[in-house]
Amino acid sequence: ESKMEFLFDYIISISVDDKIRHLRIKNRNRENYQNMIKLEKYQYDNDKKASLADFVITEAGFAADLGAEKFMDIKCRLAGIEPSCVVIVATIRALKMHGGVKKTDLANPNIDALKKGFENLKVHIQNIKKFGVPVVVAVNKFITDTDEETSLLVDMCKELGSKVCITEGWEKGGLGAETLAKEVASIVENEKSDFQFLYPLEMPLKEKIETLATKIYR
């Protein structure tokens, strides 16, 4: 097993078969550290290479119009990384709230509110697709969700060209998200991401703001 520790001069010490290898990385924020450590490939005996992780999963932040956009346009650009897949987590309860249902009434079936609230999720899916990355909608199912509501949400996501997985992480923990994990792994291994930034760095500041305002915050 690999053992890692942070040193003050930003050198990571990795113990492989009782031999210490050093990797120097740039000064990044904590989340960048964690991601870059896992992605880093290091070399040891006989020119063999090993990776610290097969998949690196990170929470990009809140929503596809704030956290995800900054992750794509700023963090990925500066860190030199490209996402292979994006998972958008949604719940039927939240979509019904976006559709105007009061919190106290979310357990009650409401197809009309779900359709209305889906417009919010629709924009997030469209926003991510602008970066050229495959999208999976993870519907975190609650015990109050009806089969009719669930089927409708799945159909609406598929109409946008997005894959969708019903997960039961809320009720069953990790076991309830196994289908989602397999779906993401399949996409990463079998589909090609055509990742692109929303704007080039050399674009004037005013045009960058206009791009974000019209393509993301709309």
Solvent accessible surface area in square Angstrom, and as a share of the most:
residue,aa,sasa,rsa
1,E,219,0.98
2,S,49,0.32
3,K,146,0.62
4,M,90,0.40
5,E,91,0.41
6,F,116,0.48
7,L,70,0.35
8,F,208,0.86
9,D,73,0.38
10,Y,85,0.32
11,I,28,0.14
12,I,4,0.02
13,S,13,0.08
14,I,1,0.00
15,S,29,0.19
16,V,22,0.12
17,D,112,0.58
18,D,137,0.71
19,K,98,0.41
20,I,93,0.47
21,R,74,0.27
22,H,115,0.51
23,L,31,0.16
24,R,171,0.62
25,I,18,0.09
26,K,149,0.63
27,N,103,0.53
28,R,47,0.17
29,N,95,0.49
30,R,185,0.68
31,E,66,0.30
32,N,13,0.07
33,Y,22,0.08
34,Q,71,0.32
35,N,6,0.03
36,M,28,0.12
37,I,11,0.06
38,K,79,0.34
39,L,78,0.39
40,E,52,0.23
41,K,125,0.53
42,Y,11,0.04
43,Q,90,0.40
44,Y,56,0.21
45,D,55,0.28
46,N,133,0.68
47,D,108,0.56
48,K,117,0.50
49,K,136,0.58
50,A,27,0.21
51,S,48,0.31
52,L,41,0.20
53,A,30,0.24
54,D,137,0.71
55,F,82,0.34
56,V,42,0.24
57,I,149,0.76
58,T,46,0.26
59,E,145,0.65
60,A,39,0.31
61,G,39,0.37
62,F,172,0.71
63,A,34,0.26
64,A,6,0.04
65,D,38,0.20
66,L,79,0.39
67,G,9,0.09
68,A,11,0.09
69,E,8,0.04
70,K,105,0.45
71,F,21,0.09
72,M,3,0.01
73,D,1,0.01
74,I,86,0.43
75,K,24,0.10
76,C,2,0.01
77,R,43,0.16
78,L,131,0.65
79,A,8,0.06
80,G,66,0.64
81,I,25,0.13
82,E,125,0.56
83,P,20,0.12
84,S,48,0.31
85,C,23,0.14
86,V,23,0.13
87,V,57,0.33
88,I,22,0.11
89,V,102,0.58
90,A,11,0.08
91,T,25,0.15
92,I,0,0.00
93,R,59,0.22
94,A,45,0.35
95,L,6,0.03
96,K,2,0.01
97,M,91,0.41
98,H,104,0.47
99,G,9,0.09
100,G,63,0.60
101,V,19,0.11
102,K,151,0.64
103,K,150,0.63
104,T,124,0.72
105,D,59,0.30
106,L,7,0.03
107,A,50,0.39
108,N,84,0.43
109,P,91,0.57
110,N,53,0.27
111,I,42,0.21
112,D,110,0.57
113,A,7,0.05
114,L,0,0.00
115,K,100,0.42
116,K,135,0.57
117,G,1,0.01
118,F,11,0.05
119,E,96,0.43
120,N,57,0.29
121,L,6,0.03
122,K,62,0.26
123,V,43,0.24
124,H,28,0.12
125,I,0,0.00
126,Q,57,0.25
127,N,0,0.00
128,I,1,0.00
129,K,81,0.34
130,K,66,0.28
131,F,0,0.00
132,G,23,0.22
133,V,5,0.03
134,P,27,0.17
135,V,7,0.04
136,V,0,0.00
137,V,0,0.00
138,A,3,0.02
139,V,0,0.00
140,N,36,0.18
141,K,44,0.19
142,F,37,0.15
143,I,118,0.60
144,T,50,0.29
145,D,10,0.05
146,T,43,0.25
147,D,115,0.59
148,E,118,0.53
149,E,1,0.00
150,T,15,0.09
151,S,64,0.41
152,L,36,0.18
153,L,0,0.00
154,V,26,0.15
155,D,75,0.39
156,M,24,0.11
157,C,0,0.00
158,K,123,0.52
159,E,144,0.64
160,L,44,0.22
161,G,57,0.55
162,S,3,0.02
163,K,87,0.37
164,V,23,0.13
165,C,9,0.06
166,I,57,0.29
167,T,7,0.04
168,E,56,0.25
169,G,27,0.25
170,W,121,0.43
171,E,96,0.43
172,K,110,0.47
173,G,37,0.35
174,G,65,0.62
175,L,146,0.73
176,G,10,0.10
177,A,32,0.25
178,E,85,0.38
179,T,84,0.49
180,L,28,0.14
181,A,61,0.47
182,K,131,0.56
183,E,47,0.21
184,V,27,0.16
185,A,27,0.21
186,S,49,0.31
187,I,3,0.01
188,V,50,0.29
189,E,123,0.55
190,N,116,0.60
191,E,73,0.33
192,K,175,0.74
193,S,25,0.16
194,D,96,0.50
195,F,26,0.11
196,Q,95,0.42
197,F,76,0.32
198,L,22,0.11
199,Y,23,0.09
200,P,60,0.38
201,L,109,0.54
202,E,145,0.65
203,M,44,0.20
204,P,77,0.49
205,L,128,0.64
206,K,147,0.62
207,E,80,0.36
208,K,37,0.16
209,I,100,0.51
210,E,84,0.38
211,T,17,0.10
212,L,43,0.21
213,A,50,0.38
214,T,93,0.54
215,K,94,0.40
216,I,2,0.01
217,Y,105,0.40
218,R,132,0.48
